[in-house]
Amino acid sequence: MKTVYVPNYYTRFSCIAAACRHTCCVGWEIDVDREALVRYASVGGDMGRRLAMCIDREADPPCFRLTPDERCPFLNQNGLCDLITELGEDSLCQICSDHPRFRNVLPDRVELGLGLCCEAAAKLILSQTEPFSVVELSPDKAVRERYAHEEMRELDETAAELLERREHLFTILRDRSMPLSDRIRHIFHHSDVDLSESTANAFKSFPQIGAILRDMERLDPAWDTCLDALETLTEDPLCELDRETTVAYENLVCYFLYRYMTADATFWPDAHRTRAAFAVLCTVIIHAIHRAVGGKDLDSLCEIARMFSSEIEYSEENLERLMGEVEDAVF
């Protein structure tokens, strides 16, 4: 079985359920995996009848039938899940059990993380004061069962080099004796990326970045307001970063590096260049929008990060488009 690794804050996450302002049970298609379908078919009584009515088995893949206002049919008016309250947490389908977690599978390991699109996860990630690190997850029974089928294989040379480079970038980011802007410049230097005088110029100007984002699929009308504000900026974002507390932005760069440096099943020799630049650009965009809309505190930053993640990270098309723009900029 492969070893499971997680960020050092991972085990401190817990769902805030009814207190969540942006519940994942509204507006998202909820696929029902094969194992859950089998379990649900064995449920009797009123809940069994509800399950039979609320699952579209003809869809590919099968999914819950959302209500006209796009709510999960099992999300009650108190903001709680009827499946959990009546059948327990083990009754959840895999996508609900996993969210907001993500996983990257490498030949010799599985890396788990928390996605920024969840407001509780975003606050946990950005509020960390302890420097970011990757740690081995204690192999409890549930973890062993989940990843027992993952066969351990030796890392190929490219994947091994990518992990080594990523850890070196984490080491740079943890050196708080330097301003964050200098640490980011070191990241570019060690990633063989030619950084111009202005980070915005390295990736196109903010108005151009805003235009690219506006040309993508958009979910929340509030995102348009963020893009309007972004397109008005002209300052060098790295200089601006140093005028604020930087730990939250350090955490952001680490999050994007951890999630995307190993996100593919196969790697190419220059992957580290695109992924390092992508991690910085995402952080710069979030910081720029937060500043442009007049955000002043951690809570408002968490909301901008959550919205960015929902709009970009959780749209495969948008993510590929932005990654492609970064690749064009650095090569």
Backbone as numpy.savetxt, mean C-alpha at the origin, in Angstrom:
# Nx Ny Nz CAx CAy CAz Cx Cy Cz
8.78 -24.91 4.20 7.95 -23.72 4.20 8.82 -22.47 4.20
8.38 -21.47 3.48 9.14 -20.23 3.42 9.02 -19.43 4.71
10.08 -18.70 5.04 10.06 -17.80 6.18 9.21 -16.57 5.83
8.46 -16.08 6.81 7.60 -14.91 6.60 8.22 -13.70 7.28
8.35 -12.60 6.51 8.91 -11.35 7.03 7.87 -10.24 6.97
7.98 -9.31 7.92 7.02 -8.20 8.01 7.75 -6.93 8.48
7.15 -5.74 8.27 7.70 -4.53 8.89 7.61 -4.63 10.41
8.47 -3.92 11.10 8.51 -4.04 12.56 7.24 -3.57 13.26
6.37 -2.83 12.57 5.13 -2.37 13.18 3.94 -3.29 12.87
4.14 -4.30 12.04 3.05 -5.07 11.43 2.10 -5.67 12.47
2.62 -6.28 13.51 1.77 -6.99 14.47 0.97 -6.04 15.36
1.23 -4.75 15.29 0.48 -3.80 16.10 -0.79 -3.31 15.41
-1.03 -3.78 14.19 -2.22 -3.35 13.47 -3.48 -4.05 13.98
-4.57 -3.29 14.07 -5.88 -3.88 14.34 -6.93 -3.03 13.65
-7.95 -3.69 13.12 -9.04 -3.00 12.45 -9.81 -2.16 13.46
-10.21 -0.93 13.08 -10.97 -0.08 14.00 -12.47 -0.18 13.74
-12.85 -1.08 12.83 -14.25 -1.47 12.62 -15.18 -0.26 12.46
-16.16 -0.13 13.34 -17.19 0.90 13.17 -16.63 2.31 13.27
-15.45 2.48 13.86 -14.86 3.81 13.98 -14.20 4.27 12.68
-14.11 3.40 11.69 -13.44 3.73 10.43 -14.31 4.67 9.60
-13.71 5.75 9.12 -14.45 6.72 8.29 -14.47 6.32 6.83
-13.60 5.41 6.43 -13.49 4.99 5.03 -13.50 3.46 4.99
-14.60 2.89 5.38 -14.67 1.44 5.50 -14.36 0.74 4.18
-13.65 -0.36 4.27 -13.35 -1.15 3.08 -14.55 -1.98 2.65
-15.65 -1.87 3.38 -16.87 -2.63 3.06 -17.83 -1.83 2.19
-17.40 -0.67 1.72 -18.22 0.16 0.84 -17.40 0.55 -0.37
-17.97 0.36 -1.57 -17.34 0.84 -2.80 -16.30 -0.08 -3.40
-16.06 -1.24 -2.79 -15.06 -2.17 -3.29 -15.75 -3.48 -3.65
-15.41 -4.06 -4.80 -15.90 -5.38 -5.14 -15.27 -6.40 -4.21
-16.08 -7.31 -3.67 -15.60 -8.27 -2.68 -15.70 -9.67 -3.26
-14.56 -10.21 -3.71 -14.52 -11.56 -4.29 -14.63 -12.61 -3.19
-15.27 -13.70 -3.51 -15.43 -14.80 -2.56 -14.62 -15.99 -3.08
-13.61 -16.39 -2.33 -12.72 -17.47 -2.77 -13.41 -18.83 -2.65
-12.81 -19.84 -3.28 -13.42 -21.17 -3.34 -13.63 -21.78 -1.95
-12.64 -21.64 -1.08 -12.75 -22.23 0.26 -13.91 -21.60 1.03
-14.08 -20.27 0.87 -15.19 -19.59 1.56 -16.53 -20.04 1.00
-16.60 -20.23 -0.31 -17.84 -20.71 -0.91 -18.26 -22.04 -0.31
-17.29 -22.93 -0.12 -17.59 -24.24 0.47 -18.10 -24.06 1.90
-17.45 -23.20 2.67 -17.90 -22.97 4.05 -19.30 -22.38 4.08
-19.54 -21.39 3.23 -20.84 -20.72 3.24 -21.97 -21.66 2.84
-21.67 -22.61 1.98 -22.71 -23.56 1.54 -23.19 -24.44 2.69
-22.36 -24.57 3.73 -22.72 -25.43 4.86 -23.43 -24.68 5.98
-23.55 -23.36 5.84 -24.20 -22.55 6.88 -25.72 -22.69 6.73
-26.40 -22.94 7.82 -27.84 -23.10 7.79 -28.58 -21.89 8.34
-29.88 -22.02 8.45 -30.70 -20.96 9.06 -30.78 -19.70 8.22
-31.16 -18.61 8.89 -31.32 -17.33 8.22 -30.02 -16.85 7.57
-28.89 -17.05 8.26 -27.62 -16.60 7.69 -27.28 -17.40 6.44
-27.58 -18.68 6.44 -27.35 -19.49 5.26 -28.17 -19.00 4.07
-29.41 -18.62 4.33 -30.26 -18.10 3.26 -29.75 -16.75 2.76
-29.29 -15.91 3.70 -28.72 -14.61 3.29 -27.49 -14.81 2.41
-26.63 -15.73 2.81 -25.43 -15.99 2.03 -25.78 -16.47 0.62
-26.75 -17.35 0.53 -27.15 -17.86 -0.78 -27.68 -16.74 -1.67
-28.41 -15.80 -1.09 -28.99 -14.70 -1.86 -27.95 -13.64 -2.24
-26.95 -13.47 -1.39 -26.04 -12.32 -1.54 -24.76 -12.65 -2.30
-24.56 -13.88 -2.71 -23.36 -14.24 -3.46 -23.72 -14.45 -4.93
-23.03 -13.75 -5.79 -23.20 -13.94 -7.23 -22.22 -15.02 -7.68
-22.72 -16.25 -7.78 -21.86 -17.38 -8.13 -21.57 -17.44 -9.63
-22.30 -16.67 -10.41 -22.08 -16.66 -11.86 -20.96 -15.70 -12.26
-20.60 -14.82 -11.34 -19.53 -13.86 -11.64 -18.19 -14.59 -11.68
-17.21 -13.99 -12.33 -15.87 -14.58 -12.41 -14.84 -13.56 -11.93
-14.38 -13.69 -10.68 -14.71 -14.73 -9.71 -16.03 -14.42 -8.99
-16.59 -15.40 -8.27 -17.80 -15.14 -7.49 -17.57 -13.98 -6.52
-18.64 -13.24 -6.24 -18.48 -12.07 -5.36 -19.79 -11.79 -4.64
-19.72 -10.97 -3.60 -20.92 -10.54 -2.91 -21.67 -9.53 -3.78
-23.00 -9.59 -3.75 -23.82 -8.61 -4.46 -23.92 -7.37 -3.58
-23.32 -6.28 -4.04 -23.36 -5.05 -3.26 -24.76 -4.45 -3.29
-25.09 -3.67 -2.29 -26.37 -2.97 -2.25 -26.34 -1.81 -3.25
-27.48 -1.19 -3.54 -27.49 -0.06 -4.49 -26.53 1.07 -4.12
-26.25 1.26 -2.82 -25.28 2.28 -2.42 -23.88 1.69 -2.25
-23.64 0.53 -2.87 -22.33 -0.11 -2.95 -21.78 -0.56 -1.60
-22.67 -0.92 -0.70 -22.25 -1.48 0.58 -22.24 -3.00 0.50
-21.32 -3.61 1.24 -21.37 -5.06 1.39 -22.71 -5.42 2.03
-23.37 -6.46 1.56 -24.68 -6.80 2.12 -24.63 -7.22 3.58
-23.43 -7.50 4.10 -23.31 -7.92 5.49 -22.79 -6.80 6.40
-22.62 -5.61 5.85 -22.24 -4.45 6.66 -23.50 -3.85 7.26
-23.63 -3.94 8.57 -24.87 -3.46 9.19 -24.82 -1.96 9.48
-25.91 -1.43 9.97 -26.01 0.02 10.18 -25.12 0.53 11.29
-24.58 -0.35 12.09 -23.65 0.04 13.14 -22.20 0.01 12.66
-22.03 -0.28 11.36 -20.68 -0.32 10.80 -19.94 -1.60 11.12
-20.65 -2.64 11.53 -20.03 -3.91 11.87 -20.44 -4.98 10.85
-19.67 -6.07 10.81 -19.90 -7.14 9.86 -20.77 -8.22 10.49
-21.94 -8.49 9.88 -22.84 -9.51 10.42 -22.21 -10.91 10.37
-21.34 -11.15 9.40 -20.68 -12.45 9.35 -19.82 -12.67 10.59
-19.08 -11.62 10.98 -18.21 -11.74 12.17 -19.06 -11.87 13.44
-20.07 -11.01 13.57 -20.85 -11.02 14.80 -21.63 -12.32 14.98
-22.03 -12.97 13.86 -22.82 -14.20 13.97 -22.00 -15.47 13.82
-20.96 -15.43 12.98 -20.21 -16.66 12.69 -18.76 -16.61 13.14
-18.27 -15.42 13.53 -16.89 -15.30 13.97 -15.96 -14.86 12.84
-14.77 -14.39 13.21 -13.83 -13.87 12.22 -13.36 -14.93 11.23
-13.36 -16.19 11.65 -12.92 -17.25 10.74 -13.88 -17.45 9.57
-15.04 -16.82 9.64 -16.02 -16.98 8.56 -15.72 -16.08 7.36
-14.84 -15.11 7.51 -14.57 -14.16 6.44 -13.95 -14.83 5.22
-14.27 -14.33 4.04 -13.59 -14.79 2.84 -12.16 -14.24 2.86
-11.30 -14.76 2.00 -9.88 -14.45 2.09 -9.59 -12.98 1.90
-10.27 -12.33 0.94 -9.97 -10.92 0.67 -10.29 -10.05 1.87
-11.36 -10.38 2.60 -11.72 -9.60 3.78 -10.78 -9.90 4.94
-10.37 -11.15 5.04 -9.44 -11.53 6.09 -8.08 -10.87 5.88
-7.67 -10.75 4.63 -6.35 -10.19 4.32 -6.30 -8.67 4.44
-7.33 -7.98 3.95 -7.27 -6.52 3.82 -7.00 -5.86 5.16
-6.09 -4.87 5.23 -5.37 -4.20 4.14 -3.98 -4.77 3.89
-3.80 -6.04 4.20 -2.48 -6.65 4.07 -2.17 -6.96 2.60
-0.90 -6.93 2.27 -0.44 -7.37 0.96 0.68 -8.37 1.17
1.02 -9.12 0.15 2.13 -10.05 0.27 2.93 -10.08 -1.02
4.23 -10.21 -0.88 5.14 -10.42 -1.99 5.84 -11.75 -1.77
5.77 -12.62 -2.76 6.34 -13.96 -2.65 7.66 -14.01 -3.39
8.73 -14.30 -2.67 10.06 -14.47 -3.25 10.44 -15.94 -3.17
11.50 -16.35 -3.87 11.87 -17.77 -3.84 12.11 -18.31 -2.44
12.69 -17.47 -1.55 13.07 -17.98 -0.23 12.24 -17.42 0.91
11.24 -16.60 0.61 10.49 -15.95 1.69 9.16 -15.43 1.19
8.29 -15.09 2.15 7.06 -14.35 1.87 7.14 -13.07 2.69
6.92 -11.93 2.05 6.95 -10.65 2.75 5.52 -10.11 2.83
5.06 -9.85 4.05 3.73 -9.30 4.29 3.86 -7.84 4.69
2.83 -7.07 4.37 2.82 -5.66 4.76 1.40 -5.15 4.89
1.27 -3.90 5.30 -0.02 -3.23 5.45 -0.13 -2.13 4.41
-1.28 -2.03 3.75 -1.48 -1.03 2.71 -1.96 0.30 3.27
-1.49 1.38 2.67 -1.83 2.73 3.13 -3.30 3.09 2.89
-4.02 2.34 2.06 -5.40 2.73 1.75 -6.32 2.58 2.96
-5.88 1.87 3.98 -6.64 1.73 5.23 -6.22 2.85 6.18
-7.18 3.59 6.71 -6.82 4.73 7.55 -6.12 4.31 8.83
-6.49 3.17 9.39 -5.81 2.69 10.60 -4.38 2.29 10.29
-4.19 1.63 9.13 -2.84 1.24 8.74 -1.99 2.47 8.42
-2.58 3.45 7.73 -1.84 4.66 7.39 -1.36 5.38 8.65
-2.23 5.48 9.65 -1.84 6.15 10.89 -0.74 5.37 11.61
-0.85 4.05 11.62 0.18 3.23 12.25 1.51 3.40 11.55
1.51 3.35 10.22 2.75 3.43 9.45 3.41 4.79 9.60
2.64 5.87 9.46 3.22 7.21 9.44 3.59 7.72 10.83
2.98 7.17 11.87 3.24 7.68 13.22 4.40 6.98 13.90
5.01 6.00 13.23 6.13 5.28 13.85 7.29 6.22 14.14
7.85 6.13 15.33 9.07 6.88 15.66 10.28 5.95 15.64
10.06 4.66 15.82 11.14 3.68 15.73 11.54 3.50 14.27
12.83 3.53 13.94 13.24 3.36 12.55 12.71 2.07 11.93
12.39 2.12 10.66 11.83 0.99 9.94 12.82 -0.16 9.87
12.31 -1.38 10.04 13.13 -2.57 9.83 12.23 -3.71 9.40
12.82 -4.71 8.78 12.10 -5.91 8.36 12.47 -7.03 9.32
11.44 -7.66 9.91 11.68 -8.67 10.93 10.96 -9.96 10.55
11.44 -11.06 11.11 10.80 -12.36 10.87 9.55 -12.48 11.72
8.46 -12.90 11.10 7.20 -13.08 11.82 7.22 -14.42 12.54
6.84 -14.41 13.81 6.80 -15.65 14.57 5.88 -16.64 13.86
6.36 -17.85 13.61 5.59 -18.82 12.82 4.48 -19.50 13.63
3.38 -18.74 13.91 2.27 -19.36 14.63 1.51 -20.32 13.71
0.55 -21.01 14.27 -0.15 -22.06 13.54 -0.82 -21.53 12.27
-1.49 -20.38 12.38 -2.21 -19.83 11.23 -1.25 -19.50 10.09
-0.08 -18.93 10.45 0.89 -18.58 9.42 1.46 -19.83 8.78
1.78 -20.83 9.59 2.31 -22.09 9.05 1.34 -22.73 8.07
0.06 -22.74 8.43 -0.94 -23.35 7.56 -1.11 -22.56 6.27
-1.07 -21.23 6.38 -1.31 -20.39 5.21 -0.21 -20.54 4.16
1.04 -20.67 4.61 2.17 -20.68 3.68 2.87 -22.03 3.61
2.20 -23.07 4.09 2.81 -24.40 4.06 3.07 -24.87 2.63
2.28 -24.39 1.68 2.43 -24.84 0.30 3.54 -24.10 -0.44
4.07 -23.02 0.16 5.09 -22.23 -0.50 6.45 -22.94 -0.39
6.93 -23.38 -1.50 8.18 -24.14 -1.51 9.39 -23.22 -1.42
10.31 -23.56 -0.51 11.55 -22.79 -0.35 12.49 -23.07 -1.51
12.96 -22.00 -2.16 13.93 -22.13 -3.24 15.04 -21.11 -3.03
16.16 -21.35 -3.67 17.30 -20.44 -3.53 17.07 -19.18 -4.34
17.43 -18.03 -3.76 17.31 -16.77 -4.48 18.23 -16.75 -5.69
17.73 -16.25 -6.83 18.64 -16.07 -7.95 19.47 -14.81 -7.71
20.48 -14.61 -8.52 21.44 -13.53 -8.29 20.78 -12.16 -8.32
19.86 -11.95 -9.26 19.21 -10.64 -9.39 18.34 -10.33 -8.19
17.53 -11.30 -7.74 16.67 -11.09 -6.58 17.50 -10.86 -5.32
18.57 -11.59 -5.16 19.44 -11.42 -3.99 20.06 -10.03 -3.98
20.49 -9.56 -5.15 21.07 -8.22 -5.24 20.03 -7.16 -4.92
18.79 -7.38 -5.38 17.72 -6.42 -5.13 17.45 -6.29 -3.63
17.39 -7.40 -2.92 17.18 -7.36 -1.48 18.35 -6.68 -0.76
19.55 -6.96 -1.22 20.74 -6.33 -0.62 20.71 -4.81 -0.83
20.36 -4.39 -2.02 20.27 -2.95 -2.30 19.17 -2.30 -1.47
18.04 -2.98 -1.34 16.95 -2.41 -0.56 17.35 -2.21 0.89
18.03 -3.20 1.46 18.46 -3.07 2.85 19.46 -1.94 3.00
20.30 -1.74 1.99 21.25 -0.62 2.05 20.49 0.71 2.02
19.42 0.80 1.23 18.62 2.03 1.19 17.93 2.26 2.53
17.45 1.20 3.17 16.86 1.35 4.50 17.90 1.89 5.49
19.13 1.41 5.38 20.19 1.88 6.26 20.42 3.38 6.08
20.42 3.83 4.84 20.56 5.26 4.55 19.42 6.04 5.18
18.19 5.56 4.99 17.02 6.28 5.50 16.98 6.32 7.01
17.57 5.33 7.67 17.55 5.31 9.14 18.57 6.26 9.76
19.45 6.83 8.96 20.50 7.72 9.49 19.93 9.12 9.70
19.35 9.36 10.84 18.66 10.62 11.12 19.61 11.76 11.47
20.91 11.48 11.40 21.87 12.57 11.58 21.89 13.48 10.35
21.35 13.00 9.22 21.28 13.78 7.98 19.85 14.25 7.75
19.66 15.43 7.14 18.32 15.84 6.72 17.74 14.80 5.76
16.43 14.68 5.75 15.80 13.68 4.88 16.12 13.94 3.41
16.20 15.21 3.02 16.51 15.51 1.62 17.87 14.94 1.22
18.86 15.02 2.14 20.17 14.45 1.85 20.11 12.93 1.78
19.31 12.33 2.65 19.17 10.87 2.60 18.55 10.44 1.27
17.57 11.20 0.81 16.93 10.86 -0.47 17.92 11.02 -1.62
18.74 12.06 -1.56 19.75 12.23 -2.62 20.74 11.07 -2.60
21.07 10.58 -1.39 21.95 9.41 -1.30 21.28 8.19 -1.90
19.97 8.06 -1.72 19.23 6.94 -2.30 19.36 6.96 -3.81
19.19 8.15 -4.41 19.33 8.26 -5.86 20.76 7.91 -6.29
21.73 8.40 -5.54 23.13 8.14 -5.89 23.42 6.64 -5.87
22.95 5.96 -4.80 23.23 4.54 -4.68 22.35 3.70 -5.59
21.34 4.32 -6.18 20.49 3.60 -7.13 20.86 3.93 -8.57
21.93 4.68 -8.76 22.41 5.04 -10.09 21.38 5.85 -10.87
20.64 6.69 -10.17 19.67 7.57 -10.82 20.26 8.97 -10.88
20.22 9.59 -12.04 20.74 10.94 -12.22 19.69 11.93 -11.76
19.91 12.53 -10.59 18.96 13.48 -10.03 19.33 14.89 -10.45
18.40 15.59 -11.07 18.66 16.98 -11.46 18.59 17.88 -10.23
18.73 19.18 -10.43 18.75 20.10 -9.30 17.43 20.07 -8.54
16.35 19.83 -9.24 15.04 19.78 -8.59 14.42 18.41 -8.81
13.91 17.82 -7.72 13.27 16.52 -7.86 12.07 16.61 -8.79
11.34 17.71 -8.72 10.18 17.87 -9.60 10.63 17.84 -11.06
11.75 18.49 -11.36 12.25 18.48 -12.73 12.70 17.10 -13.16
13.18 16.30 -12.21 13.63 14.96 -12.53 12.49 14.09 -13.01
11.28 14.39 -12.56 10.12 13.58 -12.91 9.06 14.36 -13.69
9.40 15.52 -14.20 8.46 16.46 -14.81 7.98 17.42 -13.71
7.43 18.53 -14.09 6.98 19.53 -13.12 5.70 19.07 -12.43
5.36 19.73 -11.33 4.13 19.37 -10.63 2.89 19.51 -11.52
2.75 20.57 -12.33 1.59 20.62 -13.23 1.54 19.43 -14.17
2.70 18.98 -14.65 2.71 17.81 -15.54 2.36 16.53 -14.78
2.88 16.42 -13.55 2.53 15.25 -12.73 1.03 15.25 -12.46
0.49 16.42 -12.12 -0.94 16.52 -11.87 -1.75 16.13 -13.09
-1.30 16.54 -14.27 -2.00 16.20 -15.51 -1.97 14.70 -15.75
-0.84 14.06 -15.45 -0.74 12.60 -15.61 -1.72 11.91 -14.67
-1.76 12.34 -13.41 -2.66 11.73 -12.45 -4.12 11.98 -12.81
-4.40 13.15 -13.36 -5.78 13.49 -13.74 -6.24 12.65 -14.92
-5.29 12.18 -15.72 -5.62 11.38 -16.89 -5.90 9.92 -16.53
-5.72 9.58 -15.26 -5.95 8.21 -14.81 -7.38 8.04 -14.32
-7.74 6.78 -14.09 -9.03 6.47 -13.47 -9.07 7.10 -12.08
-10.18 7.74 -11.73 -10.30 8.38 -10.42 -11.54 7.86 -9.71
-11.42 7.63 -8.40 -12.49 7.05 -7.61 -13.24 8.06 -6.77
-12.51 8.95 -6.12 -13.08 9.88 -5.15 -13.05 11.29 -5.72
-14.19 11.99 -5.80 -14.19 13.36 -6.30 -13.24 14.29 -5.54
-12.96 13.98 -4.27 -12.04 14.80 -3.48 -10.63 14.75 -4.05
-10.31 13.70 -4.81 -8.98 13.59 -5.41 -8.76 14.70 -6.43
-9.82 15.13 -7.11 -9.69 16.23 -8.07 -9.24 17.51 -7.38
-9.75 17.75 -6.18 -9.33 18.93 -5.42 -7.84 18.84 -5.07
-7.39 17.66 -4.74 -5.97 17.45 -4.45 -5.11 17.73 -5.68
-5.57 17.28 -6.84 -4.81 17.49 -8.07 -4.81 18.96 -8.47
-5.92 19.65 -8.25 -5.97 21.09 -8.51 -4.87 21.81 -7.71
-4.77 21.44 -6.44 -3.77 22.07 -5.57 -2.36 21.70 -6.00
-2.15 20.44 -6.36 -0.83 19.98 -6.76 -0.30 20.76 -7.96
-1.18 21.06 -8.90 -0.74 21.71 -10.14 -0.33 23.16 -9.95
-0.53 23.72 -8.75 -0.13 25.10 -8.50 1.28 25.23 -7.94
1.91 24.12 -7.59 3.20 24.16 -6.89 4.37 24.31 -7.86
5.40 25.01 -7.40 6.61 25.18 -8.21 7.88 24.96 -7.40
7.79 24.80 -6.06 8.98 24.70 -5.23 9.69 23.36 -5.41
10.96 23.33 -4.98 11.71 22.07 -4.93 11.20 21.28 -3.72
10.57 20.12 -3.95 9.94 19.40 -2.83 10.92 18.87 -1.80
12.17 18.61 -2.18 13.12 18.12 -1.19 13.47 19.20 -0.18
13.64 20.43 -0.66 13.90 21.54 0.27 12.71 21.73 1.21
11.50 21.63 0.67 10.32 21.80 1.50 10.21 20.71 2.56
10.65 19.51 2.23 10.57 18.41 3.20 11.35 18.74 4.47
12.47 19.41 4.33 13.32 19.68 5.48 12.78 20.77 6.39
11.71 21.43 5.96 11.12 22.48 6.80 10.08 21.91 7.77
9.80 20.62 7.64 8.79 19.98 8.47 9.41 18.82 9.24
8.61 18.26 10.14 9.05 17.01 10.75 9.13 15.95 9.67
10.19 15.18 9.66 10.45 14.31 8.52 10.24 12.83 8.81
9.97 12.46 10.05 9.86 11.04 10.37 8.73 10.39 9.60
7.59 11.07 9.49 6.46 10.49 8.75 6.82 10.26 7.29
7.58 11.18 6.69 7.97 11.03 5.29 9.08 9.97 5.13
9.94 9.87 6.11 10.91 8.77 6.13 10.16 7.44 6.12
9.10 7.35 6.95 8.29 6.14 7.00 7.62 5.86 5.66
7.20 6.91 4.97 6.56 6.74 3.67 7.53 6.15 2.64
8.74 6.72 2.57 9.72 6.19 1.61 10.00 4.72 1.91
10.16 4.38 3.19 10.42 3.00 3.57 9.25 2.10 3.17
8.04 2.58 3.37 6.86 1.80 2.99 6.88 1.47 1.50
7.10 2.48 0.66 7.07 2.24 -0.78 8.24 1.37 -1.23
9.41 1.56 -0.62 10.54 0.69 -0.95 10.24 -0.76 -0.58
9.70 -0.97 0.61 9.41 -2.33 1.07 8.35 -2.98 0.19
7.34 -2.24 -0.18 6.23 -2.84 -0.93 6.60 -3.13 -2.38
7.41 -2.26 -3.01 7.57 -2.37 -4.46 8.93 -2.87 -4.93
9.94 -2.83 -4.10 11.24 -3.34 -4.55 11.17 -4.84 -4.86
10.28 -5.57 -4.19 10.18 -7.02 -4.39 8.78 -7.42 -4.86
8.09 -6.51 -5.55 6.69 -6.74 -5.87 6.46 -7.69 -7.03
7.48 -7.99 -7.83 7.31 -8.86 -8.99 7.83 -10.26 -8.70
7.21 -11.23 -9.37 7.68 -12.61 -9.24 9.04 -12.79 -9.91
9.32 -11.97 -10.93 10.62 -12.00 -11.60 11.22 -10.60 -11.56
12.52 -10.52 -11.59 13.20 -9.23 -11.48 14.14 -9.04 -12.66
14.44 -7.81 -12.95 15.39 -7.50 -14.01 16.55 -6.72 -13.40
17.71 -6.72 -14.04 18.92 -6.17 -13.41 18.80 -4.73 -12.93
18.03 -3.88 -13.62 17.95 -2.47 -13.24 16.67 -2.13 -12.47
15.99 -3.14 -11.93 14.72 -2.89 -11.24 14.89 -1.91 -10.09
16.04 -1.97 -9.40 16.23 -1.11 -8.23 16.15 0.36 -8.59
16.54 0.74 -9.79 16.53 2.16 -10.17 15.10 2.68 -10.25
14.25 1.96 -10.98 12.86 2.38 -11.11 12.15 2.36 -9.76
12.37 1.30 -8.97 11.64 1.16 -7.71 12.05 2.20 -6.68
13.34 2.51 -6.62 13.79 3.55 -5.68 13.22 4.91 -6.08
13.27 5.22 -7.37 12.72 6.49 -7.84 11.22 6.55 -7.61
10.53 5.43 -7.81 9.08 5.39 -7.60 8.75 5.66 -6.13
9.50 5.07 -5.21 9.26 5.28 -3.78 9.40 6.75 -3.41
10.42 7.40 -3.97 10.63 8.83 -3.68 9.53 9.67 -4.31
9.19 9.39 -5.57 8.18 10.19 -6.25 6.84 10.11 -5.52
6.43 8.91 -5.11 5.16 8.79 -4.40 5.17 9.62 -3.11
6.29 9.57 -2.40 6.41 10.36 -1.17 6.36 11.84 -1.47
7.05 12.28 -2.52 7.07 13.69 -2.90 5.66 14.16 -3.29
4.92 13.34 -4.03 3.57 13.72 -4.44 2.66 13.86 -3.21
2.72 12.90 -2.30 1.89 12.97 -1.09 2.25 14.21 -0.28
3.55 14.46 -0.12 3.99 15.65 0.62 3.52 16.93 -0.06
3.65 16.98 -1.38 3.27 18.18 -2.13 1.78 18.46 -2.02
0.97 17.42 -2.14 -0.49 17.61 -2.01 -0.84 18.05 -0.60
-0.22 17.44 0.39 -0.50 17.81 1.78 -0.18 19.28 2.02
0.94 19.73 1.47 1.31 21.14 1.62 0.39 22.05 0.82
0.02 21.62 -0.40 -0.79 22.46 -1.28 -2.21 22.67 -0.74
-2.76 21.66 -0.06 -4.12 21.81 0.47 -4.13 22.42 1.86
-2.96 22.78 2.36 -2.88 23.44 3.66 -2.88 22.50 4.84
-2.49 21.24 4.63 -2.44 20.30 5.73 -1.36 20.68 6.73
-1.67 20.52 8.01 -0.73 20.96 9.04 -0.32 19.87 10.03
-1.07 18.76 10.07 -0.80 17.78 11.12 -0.73 16.38 10.55
-0.42 15.43 11.42 -0.27 14.04 11.01 -1.58 13.46 10.51
-2.69 13.82 11.14 -3.98 13.27 10.72 -4.30 13.65 9.28
-4.05 14.90 8.92 -4.33 15.32 7.54 -3.36 14.66 6.56
-2.12 14.44 6.98 -1.16 13.74 6.12 -1.60 12.29 5.91
-2.08 11.65 6.98 -2.56 10.27 6.86 -3.71 10.19 5.87
-4.58 11.18 5.87 -5.71 11.16 4.94 -5.27 11.33 3.50
-4.28 12.20 3.25 -3.75 12.36 1.89 -3.08 11.06 1.44
-2.29 10.45 2.33 -1.62 9.19 1.99 -2.64 8.09 1.71
-3.69 8.03 2.52 -4.74 7.03 2.31 -5.42 7.23 0.95
-5.72 8.49 0.61 -6.39 8.76 -0.65 -5.47 8.44 -1.84
-4.19 8.82 -1.74 -3.23 8.50 -2.80 -3.18 6.99 -3.02
-3.09 6.24 -1.93 -3.00 4.79 -2.02 -4.24 4.20 -2.67
-5.40 4.68 -2.25 -6.65 4.18 -2.82 -6.74 4.46 -4.31
-6.30 5.66 -4.73 -6.42 6.06 -6.13 -5.35 5.41 -7.01
-4.14 5.23 -6.48 -3.02 4.76 -7.30 -2.68 3.30 -7.02
-2.42 2.97 -5.78 -1.95 1.61 -5.48 -3.00 0.54 -5.72
-4.26 0.89 -5.51 -5.30 -0.12 -5.61 -6.04 -0.07 -6.95
-5.43 0.57 -7.92 -5.86 0.50 -9.31 -4.66 -0.03 -10.10
-4.74 -1.25 -10.57 -3.61 -1.85 -11.28 -3.20 -1.00 -12.48
-4.20 -0.47 -13.17 -3.92 0.36 -14.35 -3.19 1.64 -13.96
-3.65 2.31 -12.91 -3.00 3.55 -12.47 -1.59 3.30 -11.96
-1.42 2.21 -11.22 -0.10 1.89 -10.67 0.90 1.64 -11.80
0.49 0.87 -12.80 1.38 0.58 -13.92 1.70 1.85 -14.70
0.73 2.74 -14.83 0.96 3.99 -15.56 1.99 4.85 -14.84
1.84 5.02 -13.53 2.79 5.87 -12.79 4.16 5.23 -12.75
4.22 3.91 -12.57 5.51 3.22 -12.59 6.19 3.40 -13.95
5.40 3.35 -15.02 5.95 3.54 -16.36 6.49 4.94 -16.54
5.81 5.94 -16.00 6.30 7.32 -16.09 7.64 7.46 -15.37
7.78 6.81 -14.23 9.04 6.85 -13.49 10.14 6.16 -14.28
9.83 5.02 -14.86 10.84 4.29 -15.63 11.33 5.12 -16.81
10.41 5.83 -17.46 10.81 6.70 -18.58 11.71 7.82 -18.11
11.48 8.30 -16.87 12.24 9.43 -16.36 13.66 9.07 -15.96
13.86 7.83 -15.48 15.16 7.48 -14.92 16.05 6.75 -15.92
15.51 6.31 -17.06 16.35 5.62 -18.04 16.58 6.49 -19.27
